[in-house]
């Protein structure tokens, strides 16, 4: 099992990625989300905190070309749930959960991104906290053929997460043209103890320096609910 730092650096371009797991001491949930970019438009972003989560913003508004797929809220919190996704499906899941509906039902309404020929997958996760622990839902929506003629929706449910273990789901297998979509189950990665900043610092070092843009890490004490958050932006 690779460390989380090794896993995010296993390819030069994993795209956008989610890590959800538990610290080695079993005391805290660990949640992380990162974005990478190769175009000027994609790289012209920063993560900014907002109530209950984060949003992406243009670092230099004058350079913003098309905000449709790059400006969104990757993280939102509702009740005892933390939603993390790589697009505006965060809002879809948030709205459905607020109506008493499910993570799966929300994502059945969505599909992969319309950015042919890559057809970037939508990756999503939701941690539900209760009784000093948490359960985890994850999903990927990806094109079922090279033409984007159908969508494959794959869901995973983890009732418990073992101490020191995390699940890493990202959009791309590796660099390429077009970029191949992630396949298979979320990668199992090893998580250490440490503050949110220490975890973020290690992940940031693991990400390819030429392509990394922004990273968010949050830890949550499973007994007290106290959160610790760190954000690293290349444009800082």
C-alpha positions as CSV (number, residue, x, y, z in Angstrom):
1,X,0.0,0.0,0.0
2,X,1.5,3.3,-1.1
3,X,1.5,6.3,1.2
4,X,-0.9,9.1,0.1
5,X,2.1,11.2,-0.9
6,X,3.5,8.4,-3.1
7,X,0.0,7.8,-4.7
8,X,-0.6,11.4,-5.7
9,X,2.8,11.5,-7.3
10,X,2.6,8.2,-9.1
11,X,1.7,10.0,-12.4
12,X,2.5,13.5,-13.6
13,X,-1.2,14.3,-14.2
14,X,-3.8,12.6,-12.0
15,X,-6.0,15.6,-12.7
16,X,-8.3,16.3,-9.8
17,X,-8.3,14.0,-6.8
18,X,-10.1,13.1,-3.6
19,X,-8.6,11.3,-0.6
20,X,-10.9,10.3,2.3
21,X,-9.7,8.2,5.2
22,X,-8.7,8.0,8.9
23,X,-5.5,9.0,10.7
24,X,-3.1,6.3,11.8
25,X,-4.1,6.7,15.5
26,X,-7.8,6.3,14.5
27,X,-8.8,9.5,16.2
28,X,-9.5,11.8,13.1
29,X,-11.0,11.7,9.7
30,X,-8.7,12.9,7.0
31,X,-10.2,14.6,3.9
32,X,-8.3,16.1,1.0
33,X,-9.0,17.5,-2.5
34,X,-6.6,18.8,-5.1
35,X,-6.7,20.3,-8.6
36,X,-4.1,20.4,-11.3
37,X,-4.0,22.3,-14.5
38,X,-2.1,22.6,-17.8
39,X,-4.0,25.4,-19.6
40,X,-3.7,29.0,-18.5
41,X,-7.4,28.9,-17.6
42,X,-7.1,25.9,-15.4
43,X,-4.0,27.2,-13.6
44,X,-5.5,30.6,-13.0
45,X,-7.3,29.4,-9.8
46,X,-7.1,29.4,-6.0
47,X,-9.0,27.7,-3.2
48,X,-10.8,30.1,-0.9
49,X,-12.6,29.2,2.3
50,X,-16.3,29.9,2.6
51,X,-18.8,28.9,5.3
52,X,-19.0,25.1,5.5
53,X,-16.4,24.5,2.8
54,X,-14.3,26.0,0.0
55,X,-14.8,27.4,-3.5
56,X,-12.5,28.0,-6.5
57,X,-11.8,31.5,-7.6
58,X,-9.9,33.1,-10.5
59,X,-6.5,34.2,-9.2
60,X,-6.4,36.9,-12.0
61,X,-10.0,37.6,-13.2
62,X,-8.7,39.3,-16.3
63,X,-7.3,36.0,-17.5
64,X,-10.5,34.0,-17.0
65,X,-11.8,32.6,-20.3
66,X,-14.6,30.0,-19.5
67,X,-15.7,29.6,-15.8
68,X,-18.2,26.8,-16.5
69,X,-16.1,23.8,-15.5
70,X,-13.5,25.4,-13.3
71,X,-15.4,27.7,-10.9
72,X,-17.4,25.7,-8.3
73,X,-17.6,24.7,-4.6
74,X,-15.6,21.5,-4.2
75,X,-16.5,21.1,-0.5
76,X,-19.8,21.8,1.3
77,X,-21.1,20.6,4.7
78,X,-24.7,19.8,5.5
79,X,-25.8,18.4,8.9
80,X,-23.3,15.6,9.8
81,X,-22.1,15.2,6.2
82,X,-19.1,16.6,4.3
83,X,-19.4,16.5,0.5
84,X,-16.3,16.7,-1.7
85,X,-16.4,16.6,-5.5
86,X,-14.6,17.9,-8.6
87,X,-17.4,20.0,-10.0
88,X,-20.7,21.6,-9.5
89,X,-22.3,18.3,-8.7
90,X,-21.3,19.2,-5.1
91,X,-24.4,21.5,-5.2
92,X,-26.6,18.7,-6.6
93,X,-25.6,16.3,-3.8
94,X,-26.1,19.1,-1.2
95,X,-29.6,19.9,-2.5
96,X,-30.6,16.2,-2.7
97,X,-29.3,15.5,0.9
98,X,-31.1,18.6,2.1
99,X,-34.3,17.1,0.7
100,X,-33.8,13.8,2.5
101,X,-32.7,12.1,-0.7
102,X,-29.5,10.1,-1.4
103,X,-26.0,10.6,-2.7
104,X,-26.6,8.0,-5.4
105,X,-29.9,9.6,-6.5
106,X,-28.2,13.0,-6.9
107,X,-25.5,11.6,-9.1
108,X,-27.9,9.7,-11.2
109,X,-29.0,13.1,-12.4
110,X,-25.4,14.0,-13.6
111,X,-22.9,12.8,-16.1
112,X,-19.3,13.3,-17.0
113,X,-18.0,16.7,-18.1
114,X,-18.7,17.8,-21.7
115,X,-15.0,18.4,-22.6
116,X,-14.5,16.1,-25.6
117,X,-12.3,14.3,-26.4
118,X,-11.3,13.8,-22.7
119,X,-14.8,13.6,-21.2
120,X,-13.4,14.2,-17.8
121,X,-15.0,12.0,-15.1
122,X,-16.9,13.5,-12.2
123,X,-15.5,12.1,-9.0
124,X,-17.5,12.6,-5.7
125,X,-17.4,11.6,-2.1
126,X,-19.4,12.1,1.1
127,X,-18.4,11.3,4.6
128,X,-21.3,10.8,7.1
129,X,-20.3,11.3,10.8
130,X,-22.1,9.5,13.7
131,X,-21.3,7.8,17.0
132,X,-17.6,8.7,17.0
133,X,-16.9,7.3,13.5
134,X,-17.9,7.9,9.9
135,X,-19.1,6.0,6.8
136,X,-18.1,6.9,3.3
137,X,-19.7,7.1,-0.1
138,X,-17.7,7.5,-3.3
139,X,-18.6,7.6,-7.0
140,X,-17.2,8.2,-10.5
141,X,-19.2,9.2,-13.5
142,X,-17.2,8.4,-16.7
143,X,-17.8,8.0,-20.4
144,X,-18.6,4.5,-21.5
145,X,-17.1,4.9,-24.9
146,X,-14.6,7.1,-26.8
147,X,-17.4,9.2,-28.3
148,X,-19.1,10.0,-25.0
149,X,-22.3,8.2,-26.1
150,X,-23.1,6.8,-22.6
151,X,-22.2,7.3,-19.0
152,X,-21.0,4.6,-16.6
153,X,-21.9,5.5,-13.0
154,X,-19.9,3.5,-10.4
155,X,-20.6,3.8,-6.6
156,X,-18.7,2.5,-3.6
157,X,-19.9,2.4,0.1
158,X,-17.6,1.9,3.0
159,X,-19.3,1.4,6.3
160,X,-16.1,1.7,8.3
161,X,-12.6,3.0,7.4
162,X,-9.7,1.4,9.2
163,X,-7.2,3.5,11.1
164,X,-4.3,4.7,8.9
165,X,-6.2,3.9,5.6
166,X,-7.6,6.2,3.0
167,X,-9.3,5.9,-0.4
168,X,-7.9,7.9,-3.3
169,X,-10.2,8.6,-6.4
170,X,-8.9,10.8,-9.2
171,X,-10.0,11.8,-12.7
172,X,-7.2,10.5,-14.9
173,X,-5.0,7.4,-14.9
174,X,-2.1,9.2,-16.3
175,X,-1.1,11.9,-18.8
176,X,-2.1,11.4,-22.4
177,X,-3.9,12.7,-25.5
178,X,-6.8,12.3,-24.9
179,X,-6.3,11.8,-21.2
180,X,-7.4,8.3,-20.1
181,X,-10.0,8.2,-17.4
182,X,-9.5,6.6,-14.1
183,X,-10.7,3.0,-13.9
184,X,-11.0,0.4,-11.2
185,X,-11.7,0.9,-7.5
186,X,-10.5,3.8,-5.5
187,X,-6.8,3.3,-4.6
188,X,-6.1,2.3,-1.0
189,X,-3.4,4.6,0.5
190,X,-1.7,4.8,3.9
191,X,-2.3,7.8,6.0
192,X,-0.1,9.0,8.9
193,X,-0.8,11.2,11.9
194,X,-0.2,14.9,11.8
195,X,-1.9,18.2,11.6
196,X,-3.9,19.3,8.5
197,X,-1.0,21.4,7.4
198,X,1.6,18.6,7.9
199,X,-0.6,16.3,5.8
200,X,-1.1,19.0,3.2
201,X,2.6,19.8,3.0
202,X,3.4,16.1,2.3
203,X,0.7,15.8,-0.4
204,X,1.8,19.0,-2.0
205,X,5.4,17.7,-2.2
206,X,4.1,14.5,-3.8
207,X,2.1,16.3,-6.5
208,X,3.9,17.1,-9.8
209,X,5.3,20.6,-9.3
210,X,4.7,21.6,-12.9
211,X,0.9,20.8,-12.8
212,X,-0.3,21.3,-9.2
213,X,-2.6,24.3,-8.6
214,X,-4.4,24.0,-5.3
215,X,-4.8,21.6,-2.4
216,X,-7.3,21.5,0.6
217,X,-6.9,19.2,3.6
218,X,-9.2,19.0,6.6
219,X,-9.0,16.7,9.6
220,X,-12.0,16.2,11.9
221,X,-11.7,14.8,15.5
222,X,-14.1,11.9,15.6
223,X,-14.8,12.5,19.3
224,X,-15.2,16.2,19.5
225,X,-16.0,17.2,15.9
226,X,-13.2,19.8,16.0
227,X,-11.8,20.5,12.5
228,X,-8.4,21.6,11.3
229,X,-8.0,22.9,7.8
230,X,-5.1,23.8,5.5
231,X,-5.1,25.2,2.0
232,X,-2.1,25.5,-0.3
233,X,-2.3,27.5,-3.6
234,X,0.4,27.7,-6.2
235,X,-0.9,31.2,-7.0
236,X,0.0,32.6,-3.6
